[in-house]
Amino acid sequence: MIQRTPTAIEARPLDHDNRTWQQLLADSITTPEDLLRRLDLPAGRWLDGARGGHRLFPIRVPEPYLERIERGNAADPLLRQILPLMDETQARDGYVRDPLAEQAATPSPGLIRKYRSRALLMVTGQCAINCRYCFRRHFPYDEHRLSPEERAGVIQALAQAPEVNEVIFSGGDPLAVNDRLLARWARDLATVPQLRRIRIHSRLPVVIPQRVCDDLIGWLTETRLQTVLVLHVNHPNELDRQTRSALGRLRAAGVTLLNQSVILKGVNDDANTLAALSESLFEAGVLPYYLHAFDPVAGAHHFDVSDDKARQLVRKLVERLPGFLVPKLVREQPGRAGKTPIDLHF
């Protein structure tokens, strides 16, 4: 797969520079018809599949991300991640609604305890972009909305768990909510003595770079807790000039930046793309962290890549890249105390 040159992407005129991230989020593409029209894709070929997948998992694509997709190219690796296909409507054995068994690891609404020293906080069910391969595409977010009383209960539960030293903001996308709520969470968590870090798992600084605003930087720099942002970038074309600028602001604020990718058929399942991704991330100040084997979620079987192929690709990365640019190939398995490394079989 050949990576397009950044200049071709960045040369496009941008008409959203004066819109806030909230406005850009609200103005996202949310229908199959609009998505195909904006990307010059023939409705006769793609509309039925897009409508079928959309009914199961709605489309959401923000404008800044849409502009990085090559018009008229149905094989564009960014388009592949957000275009619903008829494949999503076809059930396949072994692909399930809760591939990580997270429902069984939820002792109370909004809090997931899969690991001894980390707790995962479901800040919101909203995302800025609906990725078709999402392992939580069937997650019952409505059951995890927290009232003020329940938020207080989460803090109390963490205070009574001395083994937990890190809280992970997750969702949905935690940065899809306003900074007042996030700052309140950060202040409350800072009162729990044993906590050391807040880790934020978010795609928003990539798909809407304007999300890195003064309010976000403000609460990130005011908390006593160390802050780590784990991005989700699967292809180097996702990193444009505005995204790199936003990531630079986060680095200047002292936020540690990591990236986790998912290996996806037709998106990044070749060594050239993965090597370019690692190099592009590091140039933007982001350290490659994990390369996830595909989670067998229902409706996304067409993205699956075998472990054998994943091993071959990462072995090629080991040959090409310095060790710190080679992400760890891992699989998350229900009931395990951490991510399971996939042996490369050298």
C-alpha positions in Angstrom: 0.0 0.0 0.0 1.5 3.3 -1.0 1.2 6.2 1.4 -0.1 9.4 -0.2 2.1 12.5 0.3 1.0 14.8 3.1 1.2 17.8 0.9 -1.7 16.5 -1.2 -3.8 16.3 1.9 -2.7 19.5 3.6 -3.1 21.6 0.5 -6.9 21.3 0.6 -8.6 24.5 1.8 -10.1 24.2 5.2 -13.5 25.8 5.8 -13.8 24.8 9.5 -10.9 26.7 11.0 -13.2 29.0 13.0 -15.5 26.3 14.3 -15.0 24.9 17.8 -14.5 21.2 18.4 -18.1 21.0 19.7 -19.4 22.5 16.5 -17.3 20.2 14.4 -18.6 17.2 16.4 -22.2 18.3 16.0 -21.7 18.8 12.2 -20.4 15.3 11.6 -21.6 13.2 8.7 -24.2 10.9 10.1 -26.0 9.3 7.0 -24.9 6.9 4.3 -26.2 9.3 1.6 -24.2 12.2 2.8 -21.0 10.2 3.2 -21.1 8.7 -0.3 -22.0 12.1 -1.8 -19.2 13.9 -0.1 -16.6 11.3 -1.2 -17.9 11.0 -4.8 -18.7 7.3 -4.4 -21.4 5.8 -6.6 -24.6 5.2 -4.6 -25.6 2.3 -6.9 -22.6 0.3 -5.8 -22.3 1.3 -2.1 -25.6 2.6 -0.7 -27.4 -0.7 0.1 -24.4 -1.9 2.1 -23.9 1.4 3.8 -27.5 1.5 4.8 -27.4 -2.1 6.1 -24.4 -1.5 8.3 -25.6 1.9 9.4 -28.8 0.4 10.8 -26.7 -1.8 13.0 -24.0 0.8 14.0 -24.7 4.4 13.0 -22.2 6.4 10.8 -20.4 9.3 12.4 -17.5 11.0 10.6 -16.3 14.5 11.5 -15.2 16.9 8.8 -11.5 17.1 9.6 -11.2 13.4 9.2 -13.3 13.3 6.1 -11.0 15.8 4.4 -8.1 13.3 4.6 -9.9 10.7 2.5 -9.3 10.6 -1.2 -12.4 11.3 -3.1 -13.7 8.5 -5.4 -11.3 5.9 -4.0 -13.2 3.1 -2.3 -10.0 1.5 -1.2 -8.8 4.5 0.7 -7.5 3.1 4.1 -9.2 5.9 6.1 -12.5 5.3 4.2 -12.3 1.6 5.0 -12.4 2.4 8.7 -15.7 4.3 8.6 -17.7 3.1 5.6 -20.4 0.5 6.5 -20.6 -2.5 4.3 -23.1 -5.3 3.7 -20.5 -7.6 5.3 -21.6 -6.2 8.7 -25.0 -7.7 8.4 -23.7 -11.2 8.0 -23.3 -13.3 11.1 -20.1 -15.4 11.4 -19.3 -18.1 14.0 -16.8 -17.0 16.6 -17.6 -13.2 16.2 -19.5 -12.1 19.3 -21.1 -8.9 20.7 -18.8 -8.8 23.8 -15.4 -10.2 22.6 -13.5 -9.1 25.8 -16.3 -10.2 28.2 -16.3 -6.7 29.8 -19.8 -7.1 31.1 -18.5 -9.7 33.6 -15.7 -7.3 34.7 -18.1 -4.4 35.7 -18.6 -4.5 39.4 -20.6 -1.2 39.4 -21.9 1.2 36.7 -19.2 3.0 34.9 -16.3 1.2 36.3 -14.5 -1.8 34.7 -12.0 -3.8 36.7 -10.0 -6.1 34.4 -6.5 -5.4 35.8 -5.2 -5.4 39.3 -3.5 -1.9 39.3 -5.7 -0.1 36.8 -9.4 0.7 36.7 -11.2 1.7 33.6 -13.8 4.5 33.9 -16.5 4.7 31.3 -16.8 8.5 31.0 -19.2 8.5 28.1 -20.7 6.3 25.4 -20.3 9.0 22.8 -17.5 8.9 20.1 -16.3 11.5 17.6 -16.1 8.8 15.0 -17.7 5.4 14.7 -15.0 3.0 13.6 -16.6 0.0 11.9 -14.2 -2.5 13.7 -14.9 -1.1 17.2 -14.9 -3.9 19.8 -17.5 -1.9 21.8 -19.9 -1.3 19.0 -22.5 -3.4 20.9 -21.7 -2.1 24.4 -24.8 -1.1 26.5 -23.6 2.4 27.3 -27.0 3.5 28.6 -26.5 1.1 31.5 -23.3 2.9 32.5 -24.4 6.6 32.6 -23.4 7.9 36.0 -25.5 10.2 38.2 -23.6 12.6 40.6 -24.2 10.1 43.4 -22.8 7.3 41.3 -19.7 9.4 40.5 -19.2 9.8 44.2 -19.5 6.1 44.6 -16.8 5.5 42.0 -14.4 7.7 43.9 -15.2 5.9 47.2 -14.7 2.5 45.5 -11.3 3.6 44.2 -10.3 4.9 47.6 -11.1 1.5 49.1 -8.9 -0.3 46.4 -5.3 0.5 47.5 -3.9 -1.7 44.7 -5.3 0.7 42.0 -2.8 3.4 41.1 -4.1 4.4 37.7 -7.5 5.3 36.3 -8.1 5.0 32.5 -10.7 7.4 31.0 -12.5 5.4 28.4 -15.8 5.1 26.6 -16.9 5.9 23.9 -14.3 8.6 23.7 -13.8 10.4 27.0 -12.7 13.6 25.2 -16.2 13.8 23.6 -17.5 15.3 26.9 -16.9 18.9 28.1 -13.8 19.9 30.0 -15.7 21.0 33.0 -16.8 17.4 33.7 -13.3 16.0 32.9 -11.7 18.6 35.2 -14.2 17.6 38.0 -13.2 13.9 37.5 -9.5 14.9 37.7 -10.0 16.9 40.9 -12.0 14.1 42.5 -9.5 11.4 41.5 -6.6 13.5 42.8 -8.1 13.2 46.3 -7.5 9.4 46.2 -4.0 9.1 47.8 -2.7 6.1 46.0 -3.6 7.2 42.5 -0.5 8.2 40.4 -1.9 8.6 36.9 -4.8 9.4 34.7 -4.6 7.7 31.3 -6.9 8.9 28.6 -7.8 6.7 25.6 -9.0 8.9 22.8 -9.2 9.3 19.1 -10.5 12.8 19.2 -7.2 14.7 18.9 -6.7 12.8 15.7 -10.1 13.1 14.1 -10.8 16.6 15.4 -7.5 18.3 16.2 -9.4 21.4 17.4 -10.3 19.3 20.5 -6.9 20.2 21.9 -8.1 23.6 23.2 -7.1 25.9 26.1 -9.7 24.3 28.5 -8.3 20.8 27.9 -4.7 21.9 28.4 -5.8 23.8 31.5 -7.0 20.9 33.5 -4.3 18.5 32.2 -1.6 20.8 33.6 -3.4 21.6 36.9 -3.8 18.0 38.2 -1.2 16.5 40.5 -1.6 13.2 38.7 0.6 12.3 35.8 -1.3 12.4 32.5 -0.9 9.9 29.7 -2.8 10.1 26.4 -3.1 6.9 24.4 -4.1 7.8 20.8 -5.6 5.4 18.2 -4.0 5.9 14.8 -4.1 3.0 12.3 -2.6 4.6 9.2 -0.1 7.4 8.6 -2.6 9.4 6.4 -4.5 10.1 9.6 -1.7 12.4 10.8 -2.0 15.8 9.0 -0.5 19.2 9.8 -3.3 20.2 12.2 -3.1 16.9 14.1 0.6 17.2 14.5 0.2 20.8 15.8 -2.4 19.6 18.3 -0.1 16.8 19.5 2.7 19.4 19.9 0.5 21.4 22.3 -0.1 18.3 24.4 3.6 17.4 24.5 4.4 21.0 25.6 1.8 20.6 28.4 3.8 17.5 29.7 1.4 14.9 28.5 3.0 11.5 27.6 1.7 10.5 24.2 1.4 6.8 23.2 -0.4 5.1 20.3 -2.2 1.9 19.9 -3.3 0.5 16.6 -5.4 -2.4 15.5 -4.2 -4.5 12.6 -7.0 -4.3 10.0 -7.4 -6.0 6.6 -7.3 -3.5 3.8 -6.1 -0.7 6.1 -2.7 -1.4 7.5 -2.0 -5.1 6.9 1.4 -4.6 5.1 4.8 -3.8 6.5 5.3 -0.6 4.5 2.3 1.0 6.0 3.1 -0.1 9.5 6.7 1.1 9.3 5.5 4.5 7.9 3.0 4.7 10.7 5.7 4.2 13.4 8.0 6.8 11.8 5.2 9.3 11.4 4.0 8.9 14.9 7.5 9.4 16.3 8.0 12.5 14.2 4.8 13.8 15.8 6.2 13.0 19.3 4.1 9.9 19.8 5.6 6.5 20.8 4.1 3.4 19.2 2.8 1.3 22.0 0.5 -1.6 21.0 -0.4 -3.3 17.8 -3.6 -5.2 18.7 -4.6 -8.4 17.1 -8.2 -8.1 15.9 -10.9 -8.6 18.5 -13.6 -10.9 17.1 -16.6 -8.5 17.4 -19.8 -9.3 15.6 -20.2 -7.3 12.4 -16.5 -6.7 11.7 -15.2 -10.1 10.5 -14.1 -8.6 7.2 -11.3 -6.7 9.0 -9.8 -9.8 10.6 -6.1 -10.6 10.0 -4.7 -13.9 11.1 -2.1 -14.1 13.8 0.4 -15.7 11.4 0.2 -12.8 9.1 0.5 -10.3 12.0 3.6 -12.1 13.2 5.2 -11.9 9.7 4.5 -8.2 9.5 5.9 -7.4 12.9 9.0 -9.5 12.2 9.6 -7.3 9.2 9.2 -4.2 11.4 11.9 -5.6 13.7 14.2 -5.8 10.7 13.5 -2.3 9.5 13.0 -0.2 12.7 14.8 0.6 15.9 13.2 -1.3 18.8 11.5 1.7 20.3 9.4 2.1 17.1 8.2 -1.5 17.0 4.8 -1.7 18.7 4.1 -4.8 20.9 1.9 -7.3 19.1 -0.7 -8.2 21.7 -4.1 -9.7 22.1 -6.6 -8.9 24.9 -8.1 -12.1 26.2 -11.0 -12.2 28.7 -10.0 -13.0 32.3 -6.2 -12.3 31.7 -4.5 -9.9 34.1 -3.0 -7.9 31.2 -2.5 -7.9 27.5 -1.2 -11.2 26.1 1.9 -10.8 23.9 1.8 -12.8 20.6 5.1 -14.7 20.2 6.8 -13.7 16.9 8.3 -17.2 16.5 11.8 -16.1 15.4 
